Amino acid sequence: MNYNGNVQLTVVFVCPPEYEAEGDRIWSLHAAWMEDTHYREGEKALLQYIVSKSADDDGNILFVLTEVYASETGRKDHSEQAQDWKDFEDWKNWVSKCKSTWADTKIIKSLW
C-alpha cells in the first residue's frame, strides 16, 4: 500500500535496561488497546501499527513506535482516545524513565 499523504507518528524511546520488561508489558497493553479502539476504515483509520525493539551500543533498550493514520483526523482521534485508556498513567510513568524523540509528520514518499 502506498502511504503518500497519510500521517505518520514515529517515536524512539531510549530506555535503561532495567525498564525493558516494563516496556514489553506497556507495549503489549498498548497494542491490545489500539486494536480494540481504533478505526480501520475512513478518515480516522489506523493504517499501520508497529513497535520494534533493539539495543544500542551503550546497552540501552530502543523501542520504536510507528503509527500511520489515513489523515490528521485519525491522529487527533488517537490523542483524544488516549486520555481514556485505562493504562495511560502506567504508560506515562514508563515514558518518564526513558529519553524519547517524537516525529509527527505527513508522509511525502512511500513505496508499495
DSSP file (Angstrom, degrees, kcal/mol; ACC not computed):
  #  RESIDUE AA STRUCTURE BP1 BP2  ACC     N-H-->O    O-->H-N    N-H-->O    O-->H-N    TCO  KAPPA ALPHA  PHI   PSI    X-CA   Y-CA   Z-CA
    1    1 A M              0   0    0      0, 0.0     2,-0.5     0, 0.0   110,-0.1   0.000 360.0 360.0 360.0 137.5    0.0    0.0    0.0
    2    2 A N        -     0   0    0    110,-0.3   110,-0.1     1,-0.1   109,-0.1  -0.773 360.0-170.2 -87.6 127.7    1.2    3.5   -0.8
    3    3 A Y    >   +     0   0    0     -2,-0.5     3,-2.4   108,-0.1   104,-0.3   0.227  30.0 145.5-104.3  12.3    1.0    5.8    2.2
    4    4 A N  T 3  S+     0   0    0      1,-0.3   104,-0.2   106,-0.2     3,-0.1  -0.264  73.9  15.5 -53.8 131.8    1.8    9.1    0.4
    5    5 A G  T 3  S+     0   0    0    102,-2.9    -1,-0.3     1,-0.3   103,-0.1   0.255 100.0 118.8  87.9 -12.2   -0.2   11.9    2.0
    6    6 A N    <   -     0   0    0     -3,-2.4   101,-3.1   100,-0.1     2,-0.4  -0.276  68.0-106.1 -79.4 173.0   -1.0   10.0    5.2
    7    7 A V  E     -AB  69 106A   0     62,-2.2    62,-3.3    99,-0.2     2,-0.4  -0.861  31.9-165.2-106.6 132.8    0.1   11.0    8.7
    8    8 A Q  E     -AB  68 105A   0     97,-3.2    97,-3.1    -2,-0.4     2,-0.5  -0.964   9.6-165.1-122.7 133.6    2.8    9.1   10.5
    9    9 A L  E     +AB  67 104A   0     58,-2.9    58,-2.7    -2,-0.4     2,-0.4  -0.977  14.5 176.8-110.8 124.4    3.8    9.2   14.1
   10   10 A T  E     +AB  66 103A   0     93,-2.6    93,-2.4    -2,-0.5     2,-0.4  -0.998   2.5 179.1-128.7 131.5    7.2    7.8   15.0
   11   11 A V  E     -AB  65 102A   0     54,-2.2    54,-2.8    -2,-0.4     2,-0.6  -0.998  14.6-157.4-132.7 132.2    8.7    7.8   18.4
   12   12 A V  E     -AB  64 101A   0     89,-2.1    89,-1.8    -2,-0.4     2,-0.5  -0.950  11.3-164.8-107.4 119.8   12.1    6.4   19.5
   13   13 A F  E     -AB  63 100A   0     50,-3.2    50,-2.4    -2,-0.6     2,-0.7  -0.923   3.8-161.4-105.4 123.6   12.2    5.6   23.2
   14   14 A V  E     -AB  62  99A   0     85,-3.4    85,-2.5    -2,-0.5    48,-0.2  -0.924  20.6-178.1-106.7 112.0   15.7    5.0   24.7
   15   15 A C  E     -A   61   0A   0     46,-3.3    46,-3.1    -2,-0.7    83,-0.1  -0.881  32.2-111.3-118.8 139.7   15.3    3.2   28.0
   16   16 A P    >   -     0   0    0      0, 0.0     3,-2.4     0, 0.0     4,-0.2  -0.377  41.2-110.8 -58.5 147.2   17.7    2.0   30.6
   17   17 A P  G >  S+     0   0    0      0, 0.0     3,-1.7     0, 0.0     4,-0.4   0.767 113.8  68.1 -57.8 -27.2   17.9   -1.8   30.5
   18   18 A E  G 3  S+     0   0    0      1,-0.3     4,-0.2     2,-0.1     3,-0.1   0.631  99.3  52.1 -68.8 -10.5   16.1   -2.1   33.9
   19   19 A Y  G <> S+     0   0    0     -3,-2.4     4,-2.2     1,-0.1    -1,-0.3   0.287  80.0  97.7-105.2   8.9   12.9   -0.8   32.3
   20   20 A E  H <> S+     0   0    0     -3,-1.7     4,-2.7     2,-0.2     5,-0.2   0.940  82.5  48.8 -62.5 -48.9   12.9   -3.3   29.4
   21   21 A A  H  > S+     0   0    0     -4,-0.4     4,-2.2     1,-0.2    -1,-0.2   0.899 112.2  49.3 -60.9 -40.0   10.4   -5.7   31.0
   22   22 A E  H  > S+     0   0    0     -4,-0.2     4,-2.9     2,-0.2    -1,-0.2   0.898 110.1  51.9 -65.4 -38.9    8.1   -2.8   31.9
   23   23 A G  H  X S+     0   0    0     -4,-2.2     4,-2.7     2,-0.2     5,-0.3   0.918 108.0  51.1 -61.6 -43.9    8.4   -1.6   28.3
   24   24 A D  H  X S+     0   0    0     -4,-2.7     4,-1.7     1,-0.2    -2,-0.2   0.918 112.9  46.4 -58.5 -43.4    7.4   -5.0   27.0
   25   25 A R  H  X S+     0   0    0     -4,-2.2     4,-2.2    -5,-0.2    -2,-0.2   0.934 112.7  49.2 -64.5 -46.8    4.4   -5.0   29.3
   26   26 A I  H  X S+     0   0    0     -4,-2.9     4,-2.7     1,-0.2    -2,-0.2   0.920 111.6  48.0 -60.6 -45.8    3.3   -1.5   28.3
   27   27 A W  H  X S+     0   0    0     -4,-2.7     4,-2.3     1,-0.2    -1,-0.2   0.819 109.2  53.7 -70.2 -29.1    3.6   -2.1   24.5
   28   28 A S  H  X S+     0   0    0     -4,-1.7     4,-1.9    -5,-0.3    -1,-0.2   0.933 112.8  43.8 -65.9 -45.0    1.6   -5.4   24.8
   29   29 A L  H  X S+     0   0    0     -4,-2.2     4,-2.4     2,-0.2    -2,-0.2   0.904 113.4  52.0 -63.5 -42.1   -1.2   -3.4   26.6
   30   30 A H  H  X S+     0   0    0     -4,-2.7     4,-2.9     1,-0.2     5,-0.2   0.920 108.0  50.2 -62.7 -45.4   -0.9   -0.6   24.1
   31   31 A A  H  X S+     0   0    0     -4,-2.3     4,-2.5     1,-0.2    -1,-0.2   0.913 111.4  48.7 -61.0 -43.2   -1.2   -2.9   21.1
   32   32 A A  H  X S+     0   0    0     -4,-1.9     4,-1.9     2,-0.2    -1,-0.2   0.915 112.8  47.8 -63.6 -42.5   -4.3   -4.6   22.5
   33   33 A W  H  X S+     0   0    0     -4,-2.4     4,-1.8     2,-0.2     5,-0.2   0.922 111.5  50.2 -63.7 -44.4   -5.9   -1.2   23.3
   34   34 A M  H  X S+     0   0    0     -4,-2.9     4,-2.2     1,-0.2    -2,-0.2   0.923 110.9  49.5 -59.2 -45.0   -5.1    0.1   19.8
   35   35 A E  H  < S+     0   0    0     -4,-2.5    -1,-0.2     1,-0.2    -2,-0.2   0.871 114.5  45.0 -63.6 -36.8   -6.6   -3.0   18.2
   36   36 A D  H  < S+     0   0    0     -4,-1.9    -1,-0.2    -5,-0.2    -2,-0.2   0.755 124.7  27.9 -77.9 -25.4   -9.8   -2.7   20.3
   37   37 A T  H  < S+     0   0    0     -4,-1.8     2,-0.3    -3,-0.2    -2,-0.2   0.646  93.7  92.3-117.0 -17.5  -10.4    1.0   19.9
   38   38 A H  S  < S-     0   0    0     -4,-2.2     7,-0.1    -5,-0.2    36,-0.0  -0.593  71.2-112.2 -96.5 146.5   -9.0    2.4   16.6
   39   39 A Y        -     0   0    0      5,-0.4     7,-2.8    -2,-0.3    -1,-0.1  -0.306  18.7-167.9 -66.4 149.9  -10.8    2.8   13.3
   40   40 A R  S    S+     0   0    0      5,-0.3     2,-0.3     1,-0.1    -1,-0.1   0.421  71.3  40.3-116.5  -5.6   -9.7    0.6   10.4
   41   41 A E  S    S+     0   0    0      3,-0.0     3,-0.4     0, 0.0    -1,-0.1  -0.950  93.6  24.7-139.3 158.5  -11.6    2.5    7.7
   42   42 A G  S >  S-     0   0    0     -2,-0.3     3,-1.7     1,-0.2    28,-0.2  -0.237 106.7 -39.8  84.7-171.9  -12.3    6.1    6.8
   43   43 A E  T 3  S+     0   0    0      1,-0.3    31,-0.9    27,-0.1    28,-0.4   0.691 137.2  50.8 -68.3 -19.3  -10.5    9.3    7.6
   44   44 A K  T 3  S+     0   0    0     -3,-0.4    -5,-0.4    29,-0.2    -1,-0.3   0.343  83.6 137.5 -95.3   5.9   -9.8    8.2   11.2
   45   45 A A    <   -     0   0    0     -3,-1.7    25,-2.5    -7,-0.1     2,-0.7  -0.221  52.6-139.8 -63.1 137.5   -8.3    4.8   10.1
   46   46 A L  E     -C   69   0A   0     -7,-2.8    23,-0.3    23,-0.2     3,-0.1  -0.887  24.3-179.9 -88.5 112.8   -5.1    3.5   11.7
   47   47 A L  E     +     0   0A   0     21,-2.9     2,-0.3    -2,-0.7    22,-0.2   0.757  62.0  12.6 -90.6 -27.7   -3.4    2.0    8.6
   48   48 A Q  E     -C   68   0A   0     20,-1.5    20,-2.4     2,-0.0     2,-0.4  -0.990  55.0-176.0-153.7 141.0   -0.3    0.6   10.2
   49   49 A Y  E     +C   67   0A   0     -2,-0.3     2,-0.4    18,-0.2    18,-0.2  -0.967  14.7 166.2-141.0 121.6    1.0    0.0   13.7
   50   50 A I  E     -C   66   0A   0     16,-2.6    16,-2.9    -2,-0.4     2,-0.4  -0.998  15.9-175.9-139.5 132.9    4.5   -1.3   14.5
   51   51 A V  E     +C   65   0A   0     -2,-0.4     2,-0.3    14,-0.2    14,-0.2  -0.996  17.0 179.4-122.6 124.2    6.5   -1.5   17.7
   52   52 A S  E     -C   64   0A   0     12,-2.4    12,-2.7    -2,-0.4     2,-0.3  -0.832   8.7-157.4-121.9 163.3   10.1   -2.7   17.3
   53   53 A K  E     +C   63   0A   0     -2,-0.3     2,-0.3    10,-0.2    10,-0.2  -0.999  22.0 140.2-144.5 141.1   12.9   -3.2   19.8
   54   54 A S  E     -C   62   0A   0      8,-2.0     8,-3.3    -2,-0.3     2,-0.3  -0.890  40.6-105.6-156.3-172.5   16.7   -3.4   19.8
   55   55 A A  E     -C   61   0A   0     -2,-0.3     6,-0.2     6,-0.3     2,-0.1  -0.934  23.6-136.6-123.8 150.2   19.6   -2.3   21.9
   56   56 A D    >   -     0   0    0      4,-2.2     3,-1.8    -2,-0.3     6,-0.0  -0.390  39.4 -90.3 -94.9-179.4   22.1    0.5   21.3
   57   57 A D  T 3  S+     0   0    0      1,-0.3    -1,-0.0    -2,-0.1    -2,-0.0   0.696 125.6  56.0 -65.7 -19.3   25.9    0.4   21.8
   58   58 A D  T 3  S-     0   0    0      2,-0.1    -1,-0.3     0, 0.0     3,-0.1   0.409 120.3-105.1 -92.8   1.6   25.5    1.5   25.4
   59   59 A G  S <  S+     0   0    0     -3,-1.8    -2,-0.1     1,-0.3     2,-0.1   0.453  74.0 141.1  88.6   0.4   23.1   -1.3   26.4
   60   60 A N        -     0   0    0    -44,-0.1    -4,-2.2     1,-0.1     2,-0.5  -0.410  53.6-119.0 -70.9 154.0   20.0    0.9   26.4
   61   61 A I  E     -AC  15  55A   0    -46,-3.1   -46,-3.3    -6,-0.2     2,-0.6  -0.836  22.4-152.3 -97.1 129.9   16.9   -0.6   25.0
   62   62 A L  E     -AC  14  54A   0     -8,-3.3    -8,-2.0    -2,-0.5     2,-0.5  -0.907  10.4-173.5-104.4 121.8   15.3    1.1   22.0
   63   63 A F  E     -AC  13  53A   0    -50,-2.4   -50,-3.2    -2,-0.6     2,-0.5  -0.972   8.3-164.5-108.5 126.8   11.6    0.8   21.5
   64   64 A V  E     -AC  12  52A   0    -12,-2.7   -12,-2.4    -2,-0.5     2,-0.5  -0.959   1.1-164.6-118.2 119.3   10.4    2.4   18.2
   65   65 A L  E     -AC  11  51A   0    -54,-2.8   -54,-2.2    -2,-0.5     2,-0.4  -0.869   7.4-179.1-103.0 130.9    6.8    3.1   17.7
   66   66 A T  E     +AC  10  50A   0    -16,-2.9   -16,-2.6    -2,-0.5     2,-0.4  -0.988   3.2 174.2-131.0 124.9    5.3    3.8   14.2
   67   67 A E  E     -AC   9  49A   0    -58,-2.7   -58,-2.9    -2,-0.4     2,-0.5  -0.996  11.2-163.2-126.7 133.5    1.7    4.6   13.6
   68   68 A V  E     -AC   8  48A   0    -20,-2.4   -21,-2.9    -2,-0.4   -20,-1.5  -0.977   9.1-169.7-119.4 127.3    0.3    5.6   10.2
   69   69 A Y  E     -AC   7  46A   0    -62,-3.3   -62,-2.2    -2,-0.5   -23,-0.2  -0.826  32.0-123.9-114.2 152.5   -3.1    7.2   10.0
   70   70 A A  S    S-     0   0    0    -25,-2.5     2,-0.3    -2,-0.3   -26,-0.1   0.830  91.0 -12.5 -61.5 -32.5   -5.3    8.0    7.0
   71   71 A S  S >> S-     0   0    0    -28,-0.4     4,-1.5   -26,-0.3     3,-0.6  -0.946  76.8 -89.1-158.0 173.7   -5.4   11.6    8.0
   72   72 A E  H 3> S+     0   0    0     -2,-0.3     4,-2.6     1,-0.2     5,-0.2   0.785 120.8  66.8 -61.9 -27.2   -4.7   14.1   10.7
   73   73 A T  H 3> S+     0   0    0      1,-0.2     4,-2.3     2,-0.2    -1,-0.2   0.898 100.9  47.9 -61.2 -40.1   -8.2   13.4   11.9
   74   74 A G  H <> S+     0   0    0    -31,-0.9     4,-2.1    -3,-0.6    -1,-0.2   0.895 111.0  50.0 -66.9 -40.6   -7.2    9.9   12.8
   75   75 A R  H  X S+     0   0    0     -4,-1.5     4,-1.8     2,-0.2    -2,-0.2   0.903 112.2  47.8 -64.0 -41.5   -4.1   11.1   14.6
   76   76 A K  H  X S+     0   0    0     -4,-2.6     4,-2.1     2,-0.2    -2,-0.2   0.901 109.1  53.6 -65.7 -41.4   -6.1   13.6   16.6
   77   77 A D  H  X S+     0   0    0     -4,-2.3     4,-2.7     1,-0.2    -2,-0.2   0.893 106.2  54.1 -59.5 -40.3   -8.7   10.9   17.4
   78   78 A H  H  X S+     0   0    0     -4,-2.1     4,-2.1     1,-0.2    -1,-0.2   0.934 107.9  48.7 -59.8 -47.0   -5.9    8.7   18.8
   79   79 A S  H  X S+     0   0    0     -4,-1.8     4,-0.7     1,-0.2    -1,-0.2   0.879 112.8  48.2 -62.1 -38.4   -4.7   11.5   21.1
   80   80 A E  H >< S+     0   0    0     -4,-2.1     3,-0.7     1,-0.2     4,-0.4   0.914 111.4  49.2 -68.6 -42.9   -8.2   12.1   22.4
   81   81 A Q  H >< S+     0   0    0     -4,-2.7     3,-1.9     1,-0.2     4,-0.5   0.846  99.2  67.9 -64.6 -33.2   -8.8    8.4   23.0
   82   82 A A  H >< S+     0   0    0     -4,-2.1     3,-1.2     1,-0.3    -1,-0.2   0.822  87.9  66.5 -58.0 -31.6   -5.6    8.0   24.9
   83   83 A Q  T << S+     0   0    0     -3,-0.7    -1,-0.3    -4,-0.7    -2,-0.2   0.771 106.2  42.2 -61.6 -24.6   -7.0   10.2   27.7
   84   84 A D  T <  S+     0   0    0     -3,-1.9     2,-0.3    -4,-0.4    -1,-0.3   0.405  82.4 120.5-102.5   0.1   -9.5    7.4   28.4
   85   85 A W    X   -     0   0    0     -3,-1.2     3,-2.0    -4,-0.5     4,-0.3  -0.519  62.5-140.0 -68.1 125.8   -7.0    4.5   28.1
   86   86 A K  T 3  S+     0   0    0     -2,-0.3     3,-0.2     1,-0.3     4,-0.2   0.728 100.7  45.6 -62.7 -22.6   -7.0    2.7   31.4
   87   87 A D  T 3> S+     0   0    0      1,-0.2     4,-2.4     2,-0.1    -1,-0.3   0.233  78.9 108.0-103.3  13.0   -3.2    2.1   31.3
   88   88 A F  H <> S+     0   0    0     -3,-2.0     4,-2.8     1,-0.2     5,-0.2   0.877  77.9  51.4 -60.9 -40.0   -2.3    5.7   30.2
   89   89 A E  H  > S+     0   0    0     -4,-0.3     4,-2.3    -3,-0.2    -1,-0.2   0.905 110.1  49.4 -65.5 -40.4   -0.9    6.6   33.6
   90   90 A D  H  > S+     0   0    0      2,-0.2     4,-2.4     1,-0.2    -2,-0.2   0.917 111.8  49.9 -61.8 -42.5    1.4    3.5   33.6
   91   91 A W  H  X S+     0   0    0     -4,-2.4     4,-2.9     1,-0.2    -2,-0.2   0.941 111.2  47.8 -60.8 -48.4    2.5    4.4   30.0
   92   92 A K  H  X S+     0   0    0     -4,-2.8     4,-1.9     1,-0.2    -1,-0.2   0.884 110.8  52.1 -61.6 -39.0    3.3    8.0   31.0
   93   93 A N  H  < S+     0   0    0     -4,-2.3     4,-0.5     2,-0.2    -1,-0.2   0.922 112.1  45.4 -63.1 -44.7    5.2    6.7   34.1
   94   94 A W  H >< S+     0   0    0     -4,-2.4     3,-1.6     1,-0.2     4,-0.3   0.930 111.2  52.8 -64.3 -45.4    7.3    4.4   31.9
   95   95 A V  H >< S+     0   0    0     -4,-2.9     3,-1.9     1,-0.3    -1,-0.2   0.858 100.1  63.0 -58.5 -36.1    7.9    7.1   29.3
   96   96 A S  T 3< S+     0   0    0     -4,-1.9    -1,-0.3     1,-0.3    -2,-0.2   0.696  99.8  54.6 -64.8 -17.1    9.2    9.4   32.0
   97   97 A K  T <  S+     0   0    0     -3,-1.6    -1,-0.3    -4,-0.5     2,-0.3   0.461 105.9  64.7 -92.2  -3.1   12.0    7.0   32.7
   98   98 A C  S <  S-     0   0    0     -3,-1.9     2,-0.4    -4,-0.3   -83,-0.2  -0.756  80.1-121.7-116.1 160.1   13.1    7.0   29.0
   99   99 A K  E     -B   14   0A   0    -85,-2.5   -85,-3.4    -2,-0.3     2,-0.4  -0.824  39.9-171.9 -91.8 144.2   14.5    9.5   26.6
  100  100 A S  E     -B   13   0A   0     -2,-0.4     2,-0.4   -87,-0.2   -87,-0.2  -0.992  25.2-157.9-143.5 150.3   12.3   10.0   23.6
  101  101 A T  E     -B   12   0A   0    -89,-1.8   -89,-2.1    -2,-0.4     2,-0.4  -0.996  19.1-159.7-125.1 124.2   12.3   11.7   20.2
  102  102 A W  E     -B   11   0A   0     -2,-0.4     2,-0.4   -91,-0.2   -91,-0.2  -0.851  11.4-177.4-108.9 137.7    8.9   12.3   18.6
  103  103 A A  E     -B   10   0A   0    -93,-2.4   -93,-2.6    -2,-0.4     2,-0.7  -0.939   3.2-177.7-135.2 113.7    8.1   12.9   15.0
  104  104 A D  E     +B    9   0A   0     -2,-0.4     2,-0.3   -95,-0.2   -95,-0.2  -0.930  31.6 156.4-110.0 104.5    4.6   13.7   13.9
  105  105 A T  E     -B    8   0A   0    -97,-3.1   -97,-3.2    -2,-0.7     2,-0.5  -0.776  47.8-115.4-134.0 165.9    4.8   14.0   10.1
  106  106 A K  E     -B    7   0A   0     -2,-0.3     2,-0.4   -99,-0.2   -99,-0.2  -0.912  41.6-117.4-100.9 132.5    3.0   13.8    6.8
  107  107 A I        +     0   0    0   -101,-3.1  -102,-2.9    -2,-0.5     3,-0.1  -0.546  36.4 171.8 -74.5 125.5    4.3   11.1    4.5
  108  108 A I        +     0   0    0     -2,-0.4     2,-0.4     1,-0.3    -1,-0.2   0.633  67.7  31.3-109.3 -20.2    5.8   12.5    1.3
  109  109 A K        +     0   0    0   -106,-0.1     2,-0.3     2,-0.0    -1,-0.3  -0.973  65.2 157.5-141.9 126.3    7.4    9.4   -0.2
  110  110 A S        -     0   0    0     -2,-0.4     2,-0.4    -3,-0.1  -106,-0.2  -0.991  21.3-155.8-147.9 137.1    6.1    5.8    0.1
  111  111 A L              0   0    0     -2,-0.3  -108,-0.1     1,-0.1    -2,-0.0  -0.901 360.0 360.0-112.4 145.5    6.6    2.7   -1.9
  112  112 A W              0   0    0     -2,-0.4  -110,-0.3  -110,-0.1    -1,-0.1   0.482 360.0 360.0  53.6 360.0    4.2   -0.2   -2.0
